[in-house]
Amino acid sequence: MTEGAGLEGLRVVDFSTQIAGPYCTKLLADAGAAVVRVEPPAGDPGRRWSSTGPVPEDEDAALFTFLTTGKDAIRGTSRDPEVTSAVAAADVVVHAYGLEHDTGERLGTERLLLERPELVVLSITPYGTTGPWRDRRATEFTLQAECGSIGIRGVPGREPYQAGGRIAEWSAGAYGAVAALAAVARARRGGGGAHVDLSILEVANLIFTNFSEPMNRLLNGTPDDPELAFLAPSIETPSIEPTADGYVGFCTNARQQFNDFLVLIDRPDLLDDPELGTVAGRNRRL
């Protein structure tokens, strides 16, 4: 914990695994909060997860190390005395569940708030803890599909593609940290604790929605060519292209990103082209 940091004195207990919950509490820890991770009795599977091959037995995975730096840890369940004591002293309790391979403990939110009315409980789940999909499992791919993101990327006639990485989960962690702090501020002003019910799908709807595309279509019309209509809103502009060892797509949403791309391909002569200065213009030309 950084001395004199903004969240010094804030006590957080984190029951989550995977990315969203741990990233949320990492942001809080980086800002000075005292975070205690509660690992499942069998240990956090994130210790062994790596996309680049097996993790040596005497080491932890790089992603796990990144997400847990600056946190204390205990192993057990919410019924164990050490864990119970940590929760009793906490200002914020975080749990996340519902994603594929998730092993984090699912807590009784109502019971926690009944026992500690001033507590902030943050739940991070795919579809929220109420409603008909509250128990539905999800993956990053299905969440991106359900928010419509997959419909605006890829190549016609090929299998659907998601945006690389687990963007919805990382973003949900960031939104969760801000939401938890807002609830803490309310509690400290006498407003009482709260259950912050964060849906990863709602976050995905926010971060993946291309707000400029409906306006582009309203102002410029929809291309007559179905294939062009599919590709026009894609973030992979100018296109997805084959290379010696696979395919590459350049994401150039903003004008500066596209300008950087022009420099990269040695076409600075196009920097001042007015038509290439707008998304609609680039879609027409490319």
PyRosetta script that sets phi, psi and omega in degrees:
from pyrosetta import init, pose_from_sequence

init()
pose = pose_from_sequence("MTEGAGLEGLRVVDFSTQIAGPYCTKLLADAGAAVVRVEPPAGDPGRRWSSTGPVPEDEDAALFTFLTTGKDAIRGTSRDPEVTSAVAAADVVVHAYGLEHDTGERLGTERLLLERPELVVLSITPYGTTGPWRDRRATEFTLQAECGSIGIRGVPGREPYQAGGRIAEWSAGAYGAVAALAAVARARRGGGGAHVDLSILEVANLIFTNFSEPMNRLLNGTPDDPELAFLAPSIETPSIEPTADGYVGFCTNARQQFNDFLVLIDRPDLLDDPELGTVAGRNRRL")
pose.set_psi(1, 133.2)
pose.set_omega(1, -180.0)
pose.set_phi(2, -75.4)
pose.set_psi(2, 130.0)
pose.set_omega(2, -178.6)
pose.set_phi(3, -62.2)
pose.set_psi(3, 129.1)
pose.set_omega(3, 177.7)
pose.set_phi(4, 76.8)
pose.set_psi(4, 12.1)
pose.set_omega(4, -178.4)
pose.set_phi(5, -67.7)
pose.set_psi(5, 161.0)
pose.set_omega(5, -171.9)
pose.set_phi(6, -61.5)
pose.set_psi(6, -32.0)
pose.set_omega(6, -176.6)
pose.set_phi(7, -102.5)
pose.set_psi(7, 16.8)
pose.set_omega(7, 178.6)
pose.set_phi(8, -57.8)
pose.set_psi(8, 132.1)
pose.set_omega(8, -177.4)
pose.set_phi(9, 98.6)
pose.set_psi(9, -15.9)
pose.set_omega(9, 176.9)
pose.set_phi(10, -80.1)
pose.set_psi(10, 128.0)
pose.set_omega(10, -176.8)
pose.set_phi(11, -110.8)
pose.set_psi(11, 125.8)
pose.set_omega(11, -174.2)
pose.set_phi(12, -126.8)
pose.set_psi(12, 136.0)
pose.set_omega(12, 172.8)
pose.set_phi(13, -117.6)
pose.set_psi(13, 127.8)
pose.set_omega(13, -172.5)
pose.set_phi(14, -119.7)
pose.set_psi(14, 116.4)
pose.set_omega(14, 178.5)
pose.set_phi(15, -97.0)
pose.set_psi(15, 2.7)
pose.set_omega(15, -169.5)
pose.set_phi(16, -86.4)
pose.set_psi(16, 159.7)
pose.set_omega(16, 169.7)
pose.set_phi(17, -125.6)
pose.set_psi(17, -166.8)
pose.set_omega(17, -177.4)
pose.set_phi(18, 66.6)
pose.set_psi(18, -134.9)
pose.set_omega(18, -172.6)
pose.set_phi(19, -115.9)
pose.set_psi(19, -49.0)
pose.set_omega(19, -168.5)
pose.set_phi(20, -58.2)
pose.set_psi(20, -54.3)
pose.set_omega(20, -179.4)
pose.set_phi(21, -64.2)
pose.set_psi(21, -50.8)
pose.set_omega(21, 178.4)
pose.set_phi(22, -59.6)
pose.set_psi(22, -34.9)
pose.set_omega(22, 178.7)
pose.set_phi(23, -70.5)
pose.set_psi(23, -38.2)
pose.set_omega(23, 175.5)
pose.set_phi(24, -55.4)
pose.set_psi(24, -51.1)
pose.set_omega(24, -176.5)
pose.set_phi(25, -75.4)
pose.set_psi(25, -22.7)
pose.set_omega(25, 172.8)
pose.set_phi(26, -64.6)
pose.set_psi(26, -42.9)
pose.set_omega(26, 178.0)
pose.set_phi(27, -61.1)
pose.set_psi(27, -40.2)
pose.set_omega(27, 178.4)
pose.set_phi(28, -67.0)
pose.set_psi(28, -41.8)
pose.set_omega(28, 178.8)
pose.set_phi(29, -64.9)
pose.set_psi(29, -40.8)
pose.set_omega(29, 179.2)
pose.set_phi(30, -61.6)
pose.set_psi(30, -28.2)
pose.set_omega(30, 179.9)
pose.set_phi(31, -90.4)
pose.set_psi(31, 4.4)
pose.set_omega(31, 173.3)
pose.set_phi(32, 113.4)
pose.set_psi(32, -5.7)
pose.set_omega(32, 180.0)
pose.set_phi(33, -69.4)
pose.set_psi(33, 151.1)
pose.set_omega(33, 174.4)
pose.set_phi(34, -91.8)
pose.set_psi(34, 110.9)
pose.set_omega(34, -174.2)
pose.set_phi(35, -111.1)
pose.set_psi(35, 131.0)
pose.set_omega(35, 174.1)
pose.set_phi(36, -114.2)
pose.set_psi(36, 121.2)
pose.set_omega(36, 176.0)
pose.set_phi(37, -87.9)
pose.set_psi(37, 137.2)
pose.set_omega(37, 172.8)
pose.set_phi(38, -107.1)
pose.set_psi(38, 104.6)
pose.set_omega(38, 179.4)
pose.set_phi(39, -80.6)
pose.set_psi(39, 147.2)
pose.set_omega(39, 174.3)
pose.set_phi(40, -57.8)
pose.set_psi(40, 155.7)
pose.set_omega(40, -178.6)
pose.set_phi(41, -53.1)
pose.set_psi(41, -33.4)
pose.set_omega(41, 179.3)
pose.set_phi(42, -85.2)
pose.set_psi(42, 1.6)
pose.set_omega(42, -178.4)
pose.set_phi(43, 95.5)
pose.set_psi(43, 163.0)
pose.set_omega(43, -179.9)
pose.set_phi(44, -82.4)
pose.set_psi(44, 119.8)
pose.set_omega(44, -179.9)
pose.set_phi(45, -62.6)
pose.set_psi(45, -18.2)
pose.set_omega(45, 178.1)
pose.set_phi(46, -62.7)
pose.set_psi(46, -21.1)
pose.set_omega(46, 178.3)
pose.set_phi(47, -60.3)
pose.set_psi(47, -29.3)
pose.set_omega(47, -174.2)
pose.set_phi(48, -105.5)
pose.set_psi(48, -2.2)
pose.set_omega(48, -174.0)
pose.set_phi(49, -84.6)
pose.set_psi(49, 131.4)
pose.set_omega(49, 175.9)
pose.set_phi(50, -154.1)
pose.set_psi(50, 142.3)
pose.set_omega(50, 177.7)
pose.set_phi(51, -89.4)
pose.set_psi(51, -2.2)
pose.set_omega(51, -174.5)
pose.set_phi(52, -115.1)
pose.set_psi(52, 14.2)
pose.set_omega(52, 178.5)
pose.set_phi(53, 123.2)
pose.set_psi(53, 173.1)
pose.set_omega(53, -177.6)
pose.set_phi(54, -58.5)
pose.set_psi(54, 144.0)
pose.set_omega(54, 176.7)
pose.set_phi(55, -88.7)
pose.set_psi(55, 130.4)
pose.set_omega(55, 177.6)
pose.set_phi(56, -53.7)
pose.set_psi(56, 144.6)
pose.set_omega(56, -174.2)
pose.set_phi(57, -58.1)
pose.set_psi(57, -31.8)
pose.set_omega(57, -176.8)
pose.set_phi(58, -93.8)
pose.set_psi(58, 13.9)
pose.set_omega(58, -178.8)
pose.set_phi(59, -129.7)
pose.set_psi(59, 163.3)
pose.set_omega(59, 170.5)
pose.set_phi(60, -105.0)
pose.set_psi(60, 154.4)
pose.set_omega(60, 179.2)
pose.set_phi(61, -63.2)
pose.set_psi(61, 151.8)
pose.set_omega(61, -177.1)
pose.set_phi(62, -62.0)
pose.set_psi(62, -43.0)
pose.set_omega(62, -179.4)
pose.set_phi(63, -63.7)
pose.set_psi(63, -43.5)
pose.set_omega(63, 178.6)
pose.set_phi(64, -60.0)
pose.set_psi(64, -44.1)
pose.set_omega(64, 180.0)
pose.set_phi(65, -62.0)
pose.set_psi(65, -42.3)
pose.set_omega(65, 178.8)
pose.set_phi(66, -60.8)
pose.set_psi(66, -44.9)
pose.set_omega(66, -174.6)
pose.set_phi(67, -75.4)
pose.set_psi(67, -20.7)
pose.set_omega(67, -174.0)
pose.set_phi(68, -109.4)
pose.set_psi(68, -2.8)
pose.set_omega(68, 179.2)
pose.set_phi(69, -58.8)
pose.set_psi(69, 134.9)
pose.set_omega(69, 177.7)
pose.set_phi(70, 84.2)
pose.set_psi(70, 8.4)
pose.set_omega(70, 180.0)
pose.set_phi(71, -116.7)
pose.set_psi(71, 150.0)
pose.set_omega(71, 169.2)
pose.set_phi(72, -88.4)
pose.set_psi(72, 165.4)
pose.set_omega(72, -177.5)
pose.set_phi(73, -144.5)
pose.set_psi(73, 142.9)
pose.set_omega(73, 169.1)
pose.set_phi(74, -134.1)
pose.set_psi(74, 155.2)
pose.set_omega(74, -178.2)
pose.set_phi(75, -114.1)
pose.set_psi(75, 132.4)
pose.set_omega(75, -180.0)
pose.set_phi(76, 157.2)
pose.set_psi(76, -158.7)
pose.set_omega(76, 178.4)
pose.set_phi(77, -126.6)
pose.set_psi(77, 175.1)
pose.set_omega(77, -177.8)
pose.set_phi(78, -66.3)
pose.set_psi(78, -11.2)
pose.set_omega(78, 179.7)
pose.set_phi(79, -90.9)
pose.set_psi(79, -10.8)
pose.set_omega(79, -178.3)
pose.set_phi(80, -77.3)
pose.set_psi(80, 142.0)
pose.set_omega(80, -176.2)
pose.set_phi(81, -55.5)
pose.set_psi(81, -42.2)
pose.set_omega(81, -178.5)
pose.set_phi(82, -65.0)
pose.set_psi(82, -39.3)
pose.set_omega(82, 178.8)
pose.set_phi(83, -69.5)
pose.set_psi(83, -42.1)
pose.set_omega(83, 178.8)
pose.set_phi(84, -58.7)
pose.set_psi(84, -40.6)
pose.set_omega(84, 179.0)
pose.set_phi(85, -65.5)
pose.set_psi(85, -40.0)
pose.set_omega(85, 179.2)
pose.set_phi(86, -63.9)
pose.set_psi(86, -42.8)
pose.set_omega(86, 179.4)
pose.set_phi(87, -65.5)
pose.set_psi(87, -37.9)
pose.set_omega(87, -178.9)
pose.set_phi(88, -64.0)
pose.set_psi(88, -25.2)
pose.set_omega(88, -179.1)
pose.set_phi(89, -98.3)
pose.set_psi(89, -0.7)
pose.set_omega(89, -171.5)
pose.set_phi(90, -84.4)
pose.set_psi(90, 152.0)
pose.set_omega(90, 169.3)
pose.set_phi(91, -93.1)
pose.set_psi(91, -32.2)
pose.set_omega(91, -177.4)
pose.set_phi(92, -134.7)
pose.set_psi(92, 136.2)
pose.set_omega(92, 172.5)
pose.set_phi(93, -121.8)
pose.set_psi(93, 131.0)
pose.set_omega(93, -177.4)
pose.set_phi(94, -117.7)
pose.set_psi(94, 132.6)
pose.set_omega(94, 168.6)
pose.set_phi(95, -140.0)
pose.set_psi(95, 151.9)
pose.set_omega(95, -177.7)
pose.set_phi(96, -144.5)
pose.set_psi(96, 135.8)
pose.set_omega(96, -179.0)
pose.set_phi(97, -157.2)
pose.set_psi(97, 169.0)
pose.set_omega(97, 175.2)
pose.set_phi(98, 105.2)
pose.set_psi(98, -12.2)
pose.set_omega(98, 176.5)
pose.set_phi(99, -88.1)
pose.set_psi(99, 155.4)
pose.set_omega(99, 178.6)
pose.set_phi(100, -56.0)
pose.set_psi(100, 135.0)
pose.set_omega(100, 177.8)
pose.set_phi(101, 70.2)
pose.set_psi(101, 11.8)
pose.set_omega(101, 179.9)
pose.set_phi(102, -74.0)
pose.set_psi(102, 133.3)
pose.set_omega(102, 179.3)
pose.set_phi(103, -120.1)
pose.set_psi(103, 7.0)
pose.set_omega(103, 179.9)
pose.set_phi(104, -67.0)
pose.set_psi(104, 149.9)
pose.set_omega(104, -177.2)
pose.set_phi(105, -75.7)
pose.set_psi(105, 138.7)
pose.set_omega(105, 176.7)
pose.set_phi(106, -92.8)
pose.set_psi(106, 119.9)
pose.set_omega(106, -171.8)
pose.set_phi(107, -96.6)
pose.set_psi(107, 158.4)
pose.set_omega(107, 173.5)
pose.set_phi(108, -86.3)
pose.set_psi(108, 92.8)
pose.set_omega(108, -173.8)
pose.set_phi(109, -60.9)
pose.set_psi(109, -45.1)
pose.set_omega(109, -178.2)
pose.set_phi(110, -60.7)
pose.set_psi(110, -41.2)
pose.set_omega(110, 179.6)
pose.set_phi(111, -64.1)
pose.set_psi(111, -43.2)
pose.set_omega(111, -179.7)
pose.set_phi(112, -60.4)
pose.set_psi(112, -43.6)
pose.set_omega(112, -178.1)
pose.set_phi(113, -73.5)
pose.set_psi(113, -28.1)
pose.set_omega(113, 176.0)
pose.set_phi(114, -67.9)
pose.set_psi(114, -39.7)
pose.set_omega(114, 179.9)
pose.set_phi(115, -76.7)
pose.set_psi(115, -33.1)
pose.set_omega(115, -176.8)
pose.set_phi(116, -132.6)
pose.set_psi(116, 82.2)
pose.set_omega(116, -175.2)
pose.set_phi(117, -59.9)
pose.set_psi(117, -20.7)
pose.set_omega(117, -178.8)
pose.set_phi(118, -90.5)
pose.set_psi(118, -1.8)
pose.set_omega(118, -175.3)
pose.set_phi(119, -75.7)
pose.set_psi(119, 148.0)
pose.set_omega(119, 170.8)
pose.set_phi(120, -106.5)
pose.set_psi(120, 121.3)
pose.set_omega(120, 177.8)
pose.set_phi(121, -112.3)
pose.set_psi(121, 121.3)
pose.set_omega(121, 179.4)
pose.set_phi(122, -106.3)
pose.set_psi(122, 120.2)
pose.set_omega(122, 175.1)
pose.set_phi(123, -107.3)
pose.set_psi(123, 126.1)
pose.set_omega(123, 176.0)
pose.set_phi(124, -116.8)
pose.set_psi(124, 110.8)
pose.set_omega(124, -177.2)
pose.set_phi(125, -136.9)
pose.set_psi(125, 163.6)
pose.set_omega(125, -178.9)
pose.set_phi(126, -58.7)
pose.set_psi(126, -42.9)
pose.set_omega(126, -171.4)
pose.set_phi(127, -128.0)
pose.set_psi(127, 16.6)
pose.set_omega(127, -177.0)
pose.set_phi(128, 85.9)
pose.set_psi(128, 169.2)
pose.set_omega(128, -175.8)
pose.set_phi(129, -98.0)
pose.set_psi(129, 3.0)
pose.set_omega(129, 174.6)
pose.set_phi(130, -126.2)
pose.set_psi(130, 169.0)
pose.set_omega(130, 177.5)
pose.set_phi(131, 91.8)
pose.set_psi(131, 170.0)
pose.set_omega(131, -172.2)
pose.set_phi(132, -67.9)
pose.set_psi(132, -19.6)
pose.set_omega(132, -178.9)
pose.set_phi(133, -102.0)
pose.set_psi(133, 14.4)
pose.set_omega(133, -173.1)
pose.set_phi(134, -62.3)
pose.set_psi(134, -27.3)
pose.set_omega(134, -179.5)
pose.set_phi(135, -104.9)
pose.set_psi(135, 8.6)
pose.set_omega(135, -178.9)
pose.set_phi(136, -78.8)
pose.set_psi(136, 134.7)
pose.set_omega(136, 178.5)
pose.set_phi(137, -82.0)
pose.set_psi(137, 160.8)
pose.set_omega(137, -177.1)
pose.set_phi(138, -152.6)
pose.set_psi(138, 164.3)
pose.set_omega(138, 170.8)
pose.set_phi(139, -128.9)
pose.set_psi(139, 169.8)
pose.set_omega(139, 175.1)
pose.set_phi(140, -56.6)
pose.set_psi(140, -40.3)
pose.set_omega(140, -178.5)
pose.set_phi(141, -63.7)
pose.set_psi(141, -47.6)
pose.set_omega(141, -177.6)
pose.set_phi(142, -67.4)
pose.set_psi(142, -33.9)
pose.set_omega(142, 177.6)
pose.set_phi(143, -66.3)
pose.set_psi(143, -42.1)
pose.set_omega(143, 177.7)
pose.set_phi(144, -65.9)
pose.set_psi(144, -35.0)
pose.set_omega(144, 178.2)
pose.set_phi(145, -67.4)
pose.set_psi(145, -43.3)
pose.set_omega(145, -175.5)
pose.set_phi(146, -70.1)
pose.set_psi(146, -24.2)
pose.set_omega(146, 177.6)
pose.set_phi(147, -89.8)
pose.set_psi(147, -1.6)
pose.set_omega(147, 176.2)
pose.set_phi(148, 93.5)
pose.set_psi(148, -3.0)
pose.set_omega(148, -175.6)
pose.set_phi(149, -62.5)
pose.set_psi(149, -39.4)
pose.set_omega(149, -176.1)
pose.set_phi(150, -66.6)
pose.set_psi(150, -25.0)
pose.set_omega(150, 179.9)
pose.set_phi(151, -70.3)
pose.set_psi(151, -10.7)
pose.set_omega(151, -178.2)
pose.set_phi(152, -118.9)
pose.set_psi(152, 27.9)
pose.set_omega(152, 175.5)
pose.set_phi(153, -149.4)
pose.set_psi(153, 161.4)
pose.set_omega(153, 178.0)
pose.set_phi(154, 102.4)
pose.set_psi(154, -165.0)
pose.set_omega(154, -174.7)
pose.set_phi(155, -122.5)
pose.set_psi(155, 132.2)
pose.set_omega(155, 178.7)
pose.set_phi(156, -56.1)
pose.set_psi(156, 138.5)
pose.set_omega(156, 178.7)
pose.set_phi(157, 84.8)
pose.set_psi(157, -4.6)
pose.set_omega(157, 179.4)
pose.set_phi(158, -108.4)
pose.set_psi(158, 169.6)
pose.set_omega(158, 177.7)
pose.set_phi(159, -62.0)
pose.set_psi(159, 153.2)
pose.set_omega(159, -178.8)
pose.set_phi(160, -68.5)
pose.set_psi(160, 150.4)
pose.set_omega(160, 179.5)
pose.set_phi(161, -119.8)
pose.set_psi(161, 143.4)
pose.set_omega(161, 170.0)
pose.set_phi(162, -99.3)
pose.set_psi(162, 160.9)
pose.set_omega(162, 170.9)
pose.set_phi(163, -64.5)
pose.set_psi(163, 140.8)
pose.set_omega(163, -173.2)
pose.set_phi(164, -60.4)
pose.set_psi(164, 146.8)
pose.set_omega(164, 178.1)
pose.set_phi(165, 80.8)
pose.set_psi(165, -167.7)
pose.set_omega(165, -178.2)
pose.set_phi(166, -116.0)
pose.set_psi(166, 63.3)
pose.set_omega(166, -170.6)
pose.set_phi(167, -63.1)
pose.set_psi(167, -40.6)
pose.set_omega(167, -178.7)
pose.set_phi(168, -62.4)
pose.set_psi(168, -38.7)
pose.set_omega(168, -178.8)
pose.set_phi(169, -69.4)
pose.set_psi(169, -45.4)
pose.set_omega(169, 177.0)
pose.set_phi(170, -59.3)
pose.set_psi(170, -44.7)
pose.set_omega(170, -177.8)
pose.set_phi(171, -66.3)
pose.set_psi(171, -37.7)
pose.set_omega(171, 177.4)
pose.set_phi(172, -62.0)
pose.set_psi(172, -36.6)
pose.set_omega(172, 176.2)
pose.set_phi(173, -61.8)
pose.set_psi(173, -42.3)
pose.set_omega(173, 179.6)
pose.set_phi(174, -66.3)
pose.set_psi(174, -45.6)
pose.set_omega(174, 177.8)
pose.set_phi(175, -62.1)
pose.set_psi(175, -38.2)
pose.set_omega(175, 179.9)
pose.set_phi(176, -63.0)
pose.set_psi(176, -40.3)
pose.set_omega(176, 179.3)
pose.set_phi(177, -62.3)
pose.set_psi(177, -44.7)
pose.set_omega(177, -180.0)
pose.set_phi(178, -65.8)
pose.set_psi(178, -43.0)
pose.set_omega(178, -179.4)
pose.set_phi(179, -64.2)
pose.set_psi(179, -40.7)
pose.set_omega(179, 178.9)
pose.set_phi(180, -62.9)
pose.set_psi(180, -41.8)
pose.set_omega(180, 179.9)
pose.set_phi(181, -65.9)
pose.set_psi(181, -36.6)
pose.set_omega(181, 176.6)
pose.set_phi(182, -62.6)
pose.set_psi(182, -41.0)
pose.set_omega(182, 179.0)
pose.set_phi(183, -68.1)
pose.set_psi(183, -37.0)
pose.set_omega(183, 177.0)
pose.set_phi(184, -63.5)
pose.set_psi(184, -43.9)
pose.set_omega(184, 178.9)
pose.set_phi(185, -59.5)
pose.set_psi(185, -41.5)
pose.set_omega(185, 178.1)
pose.set_phi(186, -63.9)
pose.set_psi(186, -44.2)
pose.set_omega(186, -179.0)
pose.set_phi(187, -62.5)
pose.set_psi(187, -39.4)
pose.set_omega(187, -178.0)
pose.set_phi(188, -72.8)
pose.set_psi(188, -15.2)
pose.set_omega(188, 175.4)
pose.set_phi(189, -94.7)
pose.set_psi(189, 12.0)
pose.set_omega(189, 177.1)
pose.set_phi(190, 91.1)
pose.set_psi(190, 9.1)
pose.set_omega(190, -177.5)
pose.set_phi(191, -84.1)
pose.set_psi(191, -3.7)
pose.set_omega(191, 179.8)
pose.set_phi(192, 84.7)
pose.set_psi(192, 168.6)
pose.set_omega(192, -179.9)
pose.set_phi(193, -73.0)
pose.set_psi(193, -174.7)
pose.set_omega(193, -176.7)
pose.set_phi(194, -162.9)
pose.set_psi(194, 154.5)
pose.set_omega(194, 168.1)
pose.set_phi(195, -100.7)
pose.set_psi(195, 113.0)
pose.set_omega(195, 177.8)
pose.set_phi(196, -93.3)
pose.set_psi(196, 109.8)
pose.set_omega(196, -173.2)
pose.set_phi(197, -102.4)
pose.set_psi(197, 98.1)
pose.set_omega(197, -173.6)
pose.set_phi(198, -103.1)
pose.set_psi(198, 122.6)
pose.set_omega(198, 177.3)
pose.set_phi(199, -96.8)
pose.set_psi(199, 125.5)
pose.set_omega(199, 178.7)
pose.set_phi(200, -65.4)
pose.set_psi(200, -33.9)
pose.set_omega(200, 178.4)
pose.set_phi(201, -62.5)
pose.set_psi(201, -40.2)
pose.set_omega(201, 177.9)
pose.set_phi(202, -63.3)
pose.set_psi(202, -39.4)
pose.set_omega(202, 176.0)
pose.set_phi(203, -63.3)
pose.set_psi(203, -43.6)
pose.set_omega(203, 179.4)
pose.set_phi(204, -60.8)
pose.set_psi(204, -39.6)
pose.set_omega(204, 177.5)
pose.set_phi(205, -59.9)
pose.set_psi(205, -35.1)
pose.set_omega(205, 179.8)
pose.set_phi(206, -73.8)
pose.set_psi(206, -47.6)
pose.set_omega(206, -170.4)
pose.set_phi(207, -82.3)
pose.set_psi(207, -23.9)
pose.set_omega(207, -176.6)
pose.set_phi(208, -98.5)
pose.set_psi(208, -10.8)
pose.set_omega(208, -178.0)
pose.set_phi(209, -71.7)
pose.set_psi(209, 126.1)
pose.set_omega(209, 177.7)
pose.set_phi(210, -90.8)
pose.set_psi(210, 89.7)
pose.set_omega(210, -174.9)
pose.set_phi(211, -63.2)
pose.set_psi(211, -24.4)
pose.set_omega(211, -178.3)
pose.set_phi(212, -74.7)
pose.set_psi(212, -25.3)
pose.set_omega(212, -173.7)
pose.set_phi(213, -66.3)
pose.set_psi(213, -45.6)
pose.set_omega(213, 176.6)
pose.set_phi(214, -57.9)
pose.set_psi(214, -38.3)
pose.set_omega(214, 178.6)
pose.set_phi(215, -67.7)
pose.set_psi(215, -40.5)
pose.set_omega(215, 177.9)
pose.set_phi(216, -59.6)
pose.set_psi(216, -42.6)
pose.set_omega(216, -178.6)
pose.set_phi(217, -70.2)
pose.set_psi(217, -35.0)
pose.set_omega(217, 178.1)
pose.set_phi(218, -64.4)
pose.set_psi(218, -43.1)
pose.set_omega(218, -175.4)
pose.set_phi(219, -82.2)
pose.set_psi(219, -33.5)
pose.set_omega(219, -170.4)
pose.set_phi(220, -115.4)
pose.set_psi(220, -4.2)
pose.set_omega(220, 179.8)
pose.set_phi(221, 82.1)
pose.set_psi(221, 165.4)
pose.set_omega(221, 177.9)
pose.set_phi(222, -95.2)
pose.set_psi(222, 133.5)
pose.set_omega(222, -179.8)
pose.set_phi(223, -56.6)
pose.set_psi(223, 143.1)
pose.set_omega(223, 179.0)
pose.set_phi(224, -70.0)
pose.set_psi(224, -33.4)
pose.set_omega(224, -178.6)
pose.set_phi(225, -73.8)
pose.set_psi(225, 117.1)
pose.set_omega(225, -178.3)
pose.set_phi(226, -57.2)
pose.set_psi(226, -36.3)
pose.set_omega(226, -179.3)
pose.set_phi(227, -68.0)
pose.set_psi(227, -39.4)
pose.set_omega(227, 177.9)
pose.set_phi(228, -67.1)
pose.set_psi(228, -36.2)
pose.set_omega(228, 178.3)
pose.set_phi(229, -62.3)
pose.set_psi(229, -35.2)
pose.set_omega(229, 179.1)
pose.set_phi(230, -70.9)
pose.set_psi(230, -41.7)
pose.set_omega(230, -174.2)
pose.set_phi(231, -82.1)
pose.set_psi(231, -26.3)
pose.set_omega(231, -172.1)
pose.set_phi(232, -55.3)
pose.set_psi(232, -45.1)
pose.set_omega(232, -177.5)
pose.set_phi(233, -83.9)
pose.set_psi(233, -0.6)
pose.set_omega(233, -175.3)
pose.set_phi(234, -63.8)
pose.set_psi(234, 143.9)
pose.set_omega(234, 177.5)
pose.set_phi(235, -76.1)
pose.set_psi(235, -13.1)
pose.set_omega(235, 177.7)
pose.set_phi(236, -84.4)
pose.set_psi(236, 77.1)
pose.set_omega(236, -180.0)
pose.set_phi(237, -110.8)
pose.set_psi(237, 125.9)
pose.set_omega(237, 19.2)
pose.set_phi(238, -81.9)
pose.set_psi(238, -25.8)
pose.set_omega(238, -177.5)
pose.set_phi(239, -176.8)
pose.set_psi(239, 179.7)
pose.set_omega(239, 169.9)
pose.set_phi(240, -101.8)
pose.set_psi(240, 126.3)
pose.set_omega(240, -172.4)
pose.set_phi(241, -125.2)
pose.set_psi(241, 146.1)
pose.set_omega(241, 176.1)
pose.set_phi(242, -74.2)
pose.set_psi(242, 145.9)
pose.set_omega(242, 174.2)
pose.set_phi(243, -128.3)
pose.set_psi(243, -176.4)
pose.set_omega(243, -177.0)
pose.set_phi(244, -63.0)
pose.set_psi(244, -29.0)
pose.set_omega(244, -175.5)
pose.set_phi(245, -127.5)
pose.set_psi(245, 28.1)
pose.set_omega(245, 178.4)
pose.set_phi(246, 143.1)
pose.set_psi(246, -156.3)
pose.set_omega(246, -179.1)
pose.set_phi(247, -114.4)
pose.set_psi(247, 153.0)
pose.set_omega(247, 178.0)
pose.set_phi(248, -135.4)
pose.set_psi(248, 140.2)
pose.set_omega(248, 175.8)
pose.set_phi(249, -128.5)
pose.set_psi(249, 133.3)
pose.set_omega(249, -179.7)
pose.set_phi(250, -99.4)
pose.set_psi(250, 122.3)
pose.set_omega(250, 179.4)
pose.set_phi(251, -92.1)
pose.set_psi(251, 110.7)
pose.set_omega(251, -175.7)
pose.set_phi(252, -127.8)
pose.set_psi(252, 64.6)
pose.set_omega(252, -179.3)
pose.set_phi(253, -64.2)
pose.set_psi(253, -48.0)
pose.set_omega(253, -174.6)
pose.set_phi(254, -90.6)
pose.set_psi(254, 156.9)
pose.set_omega(254, 179.8)
pose.set_phi(255, -59.7)
pose.set_psi(255, -41.0)
pose.set_omega(255, -179.3)
pose.set_phi(256, -64.1)
pose.set_psi(256, -37.5)
pose.set_omega(256, 177.1)
pose.set_phi(257, -62.0)
pose.set_psi(257, -42.0)
pose.set_omega(257, 179.6)
pose.set_phi(258, -68.4)
pose.set_psi(258, -38.0)
pose.set_omega(258, 176.5)
pose.set_phi(259, -61.0)
pose.set_psi(259, -41.9)
pose.set_omega(259, 177.9)
pose.set_phi(260, -62.8)
pose.set_psi(260, -37.4)
pose.set_omega(260, 177.8)
pose.set_phi(261, -64.0)
pose.set_psi(261, -41.9)
pose.set_omega(261, 178.5)
pose.set_phi(262, -60.7)
pose.set_psi(262, -40.5)
pose.set_omega(262, 177.3)
pose.set_phi(263, -65.6)
pose.set_psi(263, -39.5)
pose.set_omega(263, -179.4)
pose.set_phi(264, -59.8)
pose.set_psi(264, -38.1)
pose.set_omega(264, -177.9)
pose.set_phi(265, -96.5)
pose.set_psi(265, 16.8)
pose.set_omega(265, 176.5)
pose.set_phi(266, 61.3)
pose.set_psi(266, 42.0)
pose.set_omega(266, 174.5)
pose.set_phi(267, -124.8)
pose.set_psi(267, 54.1)
pose.set_omega(267, 178.4)
pose.set_phi(268, -65.0)
pose.set_psi(268, -15.5)
pose.set_omega(268, 179.1)
pose.set_phi(269, -65.4)
pose.set_psi(269, -16.6)
pose.set_omega(269, -179.4)
pose.set_phi(270, -94.0)
pose.set_psi(270, -0.6)
pose.set_omega(270, -175.6)
pose.set_phi(271, -61.4)
pose.set_psi(271, -32.9)
pose.set_omega(271, -176.7)
pose.set_phi(272, -98.2)
pose.set_psi(272, 9.2)
pose.set_omega(272, 178.3)
pose.set_phi(273, -69.4)
pose.set_psi(273, 116.2)
pose.set_omega(273, -174.5)
pose.set_phi(274, -63.8)
pose.set_psi(274, -33.5)
pose.set_omega(274, -178.2)
pose.set_phi(275, -67.5)
pose.set_psi(275, -31.9)
pose.set_omega(275, 179.9)
pose.set_phi(276, -79.1)
pose.set_psi(276, -0.2)
pose.set_omega(276, -179.6)
pose.set_phi(277, -82.5)
pose.set_psi(277, -7.1)
pose.set_omega(277, 179.0)
pose.set_phi(278, -125.3)
pose.set_psi(278, 156.4)
pose.set_omega(278, 178.1)
pose.set_phi(279, -61.7)
pose.set_psi(279, -44.6)
pose.set_omega(279, -179.3)
pose.set_phi(280, -61.8)
pose.set_psi(280, -41.6)
pose.set_omega(280, 179.2)
pose.set_phi(281, -64.1)
pose.set_psi(281, -41.4)
pose.set_omega(281, 178.9)
pose.set_phi(282, -65.3)
pose.set_psi(282, -38.6)
pose.set_omega(282, 178.2)
pose.set_phi(283, -64.0)
pose.set_psi(283, -38.1)
pose.set_omega(283, 179.2)
pose.set_phi(284, -66.4)
pose.set_psi(284, -41.6)
pose.set_omega(284, -174.8)
pose.set_phi(285, -79.8)
pose.set_psi(285, -31.3)
pose.set_omega(285, -170.2)
pose.set_phi(286, -107.7)
pose.dump_pdb("model.pdb")
